[in-house]
Amino acid sequence: MSKTSSPKTTPSPRAWQRMLSGRRLDLLDPSPLDIEIDDIALGLSREVRWNGQSIGEWGYTIAEHSLLVEEIVGLLKPDVKTEIRLAALLHDAPEYVIGDLITPFKYAIGPGYKDLENRLMAAIHLRFGLPANLSDSVNKLIKRADRMAAYLEATQLAGFNDKEASKIFGKPRAMPNIRITGVSPQKAREDFLKRFQELS
């Protein structure tokens, strides 16, 4: 009597990331319960902007960029609600697990990247008491601050001249008087956590 072998099943690839907090974050179906601010702060303080192509002893981190965007939101709209400033601080939070891809690479990857980023962002917002999806007006305010931050970073840290940065990012109408420089990952993490505690 011959034995028939059952077809081998290939296990599904692992889609979760283990965090130092002990959480396992499912990247395809993220739960707000698996998101911790310490994990976000650690990841963002070790991930650099501009693919590391910036001047200074330290790379300019996503944590520092997040603080800059939140500061600019406050300059643009001084009476803005605290929860909107918190949303600004967390605007790039998904990058603590998916990294900071430069915009041209995001376009090359296609819509799958944006879908993953949006699912993570919704879970992060819910974890910290924000709406899963922000209003168009809030998104526009944060995006405006984000583009202003990119202009400042490009011209002060990433070697862009004013003309080139203006063409790519648009020169801000009211330029904030902010000087930026990279700091150590440890300081970036501490500053990010301190501001998060102040806003939450």
N, C-alpha and C positions, 0 to 999 in steps of 0.2 A: 504494500500500500504506500503510495507516494505522498509525501507531505507537501502541502501547498504553503508557501511562505506568504505571510501577510505583507502587504506593501509597507515599506518604511515611511514613516512620517517624519518630515523635517520639522524640528522645533522652531517656533516663531522666533525671529531675532529679538534680542532684548531691547526694549524701548524705554527703559527707565534708567534714571541716573541716581546713584547713591550719593547723598550729601553728607558732609561731615557732621551735621546734626543728627544723622541716623535716618533721616527721611529718605524714602524712595519715590522720586518724582517721575510719574509716567508722562513722557513727553508727548504722547499721542492723545492722552486723555487725562490732562493734569487736574488734580484735585486741590482746591484751596487748603485742605487739611495737611497737605504735604509741603506747604510753602512756609519757610521761616525767614525772617528778615536777616538773621545772622548769615544764612547761606547766601542770600542775595548780596549782602554787603561784601562778603568774602569774594564771591565770584566777580562782582563789578570792580573791586579794587585790584584785581589781578588781570583784568582784561583791558588792553590799551586801545585807544583810538588811533586812527590813521595807519593801521597795521604796524604801529611802532615807529613810523617815520616822522618823528617829531624831535625838536631840539631839547636839550637839557639832560640832566643826569638820569631822570626818571621818565618813563613813558607816561603819557597823559591818559589817565584811566577813565573808564566809563563811570565810575563812582564820582570822579571830579566833574566830568561832563554833566552828570545828572544834577549835581549841586549847582553848577553854573546855569543850567536851564531853569531850575527852580528859582534861582536868584533873579534871573531876567524876567520871568513871569511876574515876580513881585514888583519889579521896576516898571514893567509895562502897565500893570494894573494893581496899584498899591492896595486897593480895597478888596482884592480877590479873596474868596473864601479859603480857609485853611485846607479843606479837602481838595481844592483844585491845586494848591501848591504841593500837596502830597502826591497827587496824580502826576504833576510835573517832575517831582523827584523820582518817581517810579517809571517814568515814560520809557526808559530803555531796560527796565528790570528783566525782561525775558532773556537778555543777553548774558545773564549770570549762568545760564546753561547752554544757550545756543551760540554764544560768542558774538563778537561785533564784526559783521561782514560789511565791507565797504559797499556802497550803493550799487556800483556797476556789477558786482558779483551777485547781489540779490536779484537784479534783473535777469542775469544769466541763469540763475537757478529756476526762476519761474514762480508761479503762484503758490506752490506747495510750501515754500519757506514762509510766506506771509500768513498762510492758514495756520501753520504751527505757531508762529509768533503771536497771532491773535488769540489762539486758545490759551496759551500761557499767560498772556496779558489779562484776559478775562478772569482766570483763576487767581492771579496776583491781586487784581482789584477786589475781588470778592473776599479774599483772605484779609485784606486790610480795610474793609468797610466801605469801599468805593463801588459805584455801579460797574457792572461787567463791561458795559460800553458807555463811554463818555459822550456827552452831547457834541454836536458839530461845532458849536461856539467854543467849547473848552478845548476840543481837539485843535481848532485853528489857532487859539492862543498859545497852546503848548508847541505846536508846529512852528509858529512864528518865532518863539523864543529859541527853539531848537536850531532854526536856520541862522539866527543871530549868533548863537553860540558857535555854530560851525564856521561862520565867517571869522569870528574872533580867533578861534583855534587855528584856522587855516593861515591867517596872516601873522599870528604871533608865534605859532609853534611848528606849523607844517610846511613852511617855505613858500607859500603862495604869495604872489604880489597882489596889490590892491585890485588891479584890473582883472586878473585871472579869478580871484575870489569873488569879485562883484559879478562876473559873468556866470559863474557856477552856482553861487549861493544867494546872489542878490545882496547888494550893499544895504545894510539897515538904514532906514530914514533917520532914526534917532539912535546914533551909536552909543551904546552904554560905555561909560568910562571904567572899564574893568581890565586889569592886567592879570594874565593867567600864566601859570608855570606848573610843571609837573611836580608832584610830591611823592613820597614813598608810598607803596601800597598799604602799609600799616596805617599811615596818617590818613590816607584816602578812605580807608575802611572806617576808622574812628570818626572822621568828620561826617561821613554818610550816616552812620548809626546815630550820631548825636543829633543831626538835623531830622532824621526820621522820628526820633523820640520827641523832639520839640513839636513836630507837626502832628503827631498821632496822640 
